[in-house]
Amino acid sequence: MYQEAAFTALIRNALAEDIGSGDHSTLACIPASARGGARLKIKEDGILAGIEVAEAIFRMLDQSSIFKPLKKDGEKMTAGETAFEIEASVHTLLMGERLVLNCMQRMSGIATLTHSYVEKLRGYHTRLLDTRKTTPNFRLLEKEAVRIGGGVNHRMGLYDMVMLKDNHIDFAGGITAAVTKTVAYLEEKQLPLQIEVETRSLEDVKEVLAVGQVHRIMLDNFPPQQIREALALIGGRYETEASGGINLGNLEEYAETGVDYVSAGAIIHHAVSLDLSLKAI
């Protein structure tokens, strides 16, 4: 599901941020030996995400926790349903409650919005990509929520794919120079990374085709008709991605062009968290 070491660090840091020197509200009035149960109540319709994350959080706090999932990540959820039940020490339930809710509410909101985009693309060749427009230190789970919602994860960060965007190209001295230098660098460092190049015009597309040696061509802020012209030039030699100003309202216009991917930062940064609650039983 996710990079385990990075996930563990994320959760440990989040718990440390919240608990600090101690959960004094709980320590003050609940015996350390007390055990209890709780259930996650769904309060809004949508796509559920974060069940596996919730279980991992509770088990990190208390290995003896008994976690009973009643729904799965990616399933449709309806207000009034129960997502899971948990039995653990009461201290564990109260220390983990807010982190579990914060993760699941945010992830479910992203998965739900992503699902809306994916449904619009049903029947088309085009697939939906996320971007790096994410919340610092929470990218791992935001991208996991995109995957749960049916989208495709783009690169995780600056380290796992080369993307030569407008600023790289301008600072490097143009597309040809940027690509040529990148290919030489990757060969020297023995890095098996794919290269994507952003284009801003049909002339840019022609230049990329002339220099070659890339994996994907991004068509940035191209209107649909211009994308069709670019795809005719590319002729299937490279993967293609449309980016810039793509939303639920115009998504199908881009899909109708036959472009391989559309990327939309909005599926993460415009997503609204869904309402969930953890209640004692």
Summary of the structure (lengths in Angstrom):
residues: 281
radius of gyration: 22.6
end to end distance: 29.7
largest distance: 71.5
contacts: 911
relative contact order: 0.15
helix: 45%
strand: 19%
